[in-house]
Amino acid sequence: MAVSKIAPPRIVYYADDFTGATDTLANAARAGLRALLFLTLPTPAQRARAGALDCLGIAGAARAMAPAEMAAELAPVGAFFAASGARVLHYKCCSTFDSAPHVGSIGQAVRSLRPYAPNPWVPVVGGQPNLGRYCVFGNLFAAAGSGGTVHRIDRHPTMRQHPVTPMGEADLRRHLAQQGLVQIGGLDYTAYEAPEAGQLTRLQALHLAHPDAVLLDVARPADLVPVGQLIWRAALQQPLLAVGPSSVVQALTAAWAANETPLPAAQANPPIGPSKGPVLVLAGSLSPITATQVQHATSFSHVALDPAQLVNADGAYRQRLALEVAAALQDGHHVLACTSSAGGSPAAGLSIGSRQLALACGEWLATVLNHTSVRRVGIAGGDTSSLAVQALDAWGLSHLGQLSPDQALCRLHSNVPALDGLELMLKGGQMGPPDLFERLVRGAA
C-alpha cells in the first residue's frame, strides 16, 4: 500500500481513543515535530496535502471494541505502517492502561499489529509523569485529578470502579497477562542508572526470557531519556511496535534532544485567546472530575440530555433538542449539554451501553453543527469524543495550543467549509482543571 513519495515519518501512532490521540499530537507538536492527526487512515490525497511529517497519527476507537472488531480495525493500520517507512509504530493506549480481555484489549492490539513490525521486541512504556502517572517496579500509580493525591491504580477512586474497564490489578505485567501477553518482563527504573551497555545487556536477557513484551518503568521525568534511547536504538535496527501512553513519544523526543538529533525548530503556538463566538460543550457520562468541571461552568446554559431518549431509534428527541440548542447558540449563548446532572449524578437510563450512548451523542452533535455555525467545541469523555468526531465530515486535526498542561485545543481539518478550522477540545474523564470549560470561553495564557 504505497501512500506517497513524501519522506517517511519517524513515528506512526494509532490511538485507541480520540482524547488520547490529541494528547500525543500535542506532545509531538510541542517537541518540535511536524505532526498531524488523521481521523481515519489517510487517503493518498490527504497524505499529500499534509506534506512532510515527523509524526503521523491515526485516531481510532479500539478502546471500546471487542477483540474481533479490534483485529479488523488494526490490520489496515499495520499495513499502512509497514508501507510508510516509519521506524516506530506506537499503539497509544490510555495512561491508566484501563482495558480488559473482552474490550479494548491491549493484548489483542499487540497480536494484531506485531506481524507488521519486523523487530521482535515489543516495549511497553508504563507511566507518564506530566499527567501524574508513575510506573514503579511494574506497578502503576495515578493521581486523582490534576495535582491530586496519587493512588495505586487498583485503589484509585475512579479507575478501580470504571464503568467499562475497572482496574483491579496494579502490576501491569499481571494486567496484560490477563489479555494474553503472558511472557512479559519488566525493566525497572533503577536500571537506567547503569551505563547504556549494561541496560542493553539486561534488556536482551529480559527479551529472551519474556518474548511477548518488556515493560519499561517511567517513574520520573528523567527516565524518559533512557527509555527513548533504548526504543530508538532498537527501531533503527528494525522497525518496531511500541505500546503505551503519550510517554512513548515523550521518551523518543527526549532521547533525540539528548543526542542532538536534528529536529525542525519548535513552533511556539500563541496563547489560546477568548472564543470569538458561542461555545458548545458536549459531556458524555461524567467522571467525578468532569462533574466538577461542569459545576464550574458558570458561563454556560446547561442542557440535560436524557440517555434513554437520546438513543431512541426514531431520532425525534435528538432532532428536537439539537434544534433548541442550535437556536440558543445562534442567540449567542454558550451551551453545555451533558448526559448526567451538573452534580454528577447519573441521569435516568445510564444502564444503556456506553458505546450506544456515545454514538447517539455523536449523531446529536453533528445535527447541531449542521444547523448553526460554531467555531469552538469541547467534547468530554473518551468514547463520546471518539464516536462524536467520527460522526463529523472531517479528516484531520492539528495542534493549536494548550488550555492546560494536560489538555490541548486542536484545529479540525475538513473539506466542508463550515467545519474546516473548527477549534476542538477532546477531553478524557480524568483530564483538566476544574475551570477547563470556562477556559474554552475566556482562553488560556
WOKATA-V326256 format. One record per helix or strand of 2 or more residues. SS is the DSSP state (alpha for helix, beta for strand). FROM is the first residue (numbers start at 1). TO is the last residue. If there is no record, write none. Layout:
SS&FROM&TO / SS&FROM&TO
This chain:
beta&11&15 / alpha&18&30 / beta&35&38 / alpha&44&50 / beta&55&59 / alpha&62&64 / alpha&67&84 / beta&88&92 / alpha&106&116 / beta&123&126 / alpha&129&131 / beta&133&136 / beta&139&143 / beta&150&152 / alpha&153&155 / alpha&159&161 / alpha&172&177 / beta&184&187 / alpha&189&193 / alpha&196&209 / beta&213&217 / alpha&223&237 / beta&240&244 / alpha&247&258 / beta&279&283 / alpha&288&295 / beta&300&304 / alpha&307&310 / alpha&316&330 / beta&334&338 / alpha&354&371 / beta&376&380 / alpha&382&390 / beta&396&404 / beta&407&413 / beta&423&427 / alpha&436&442
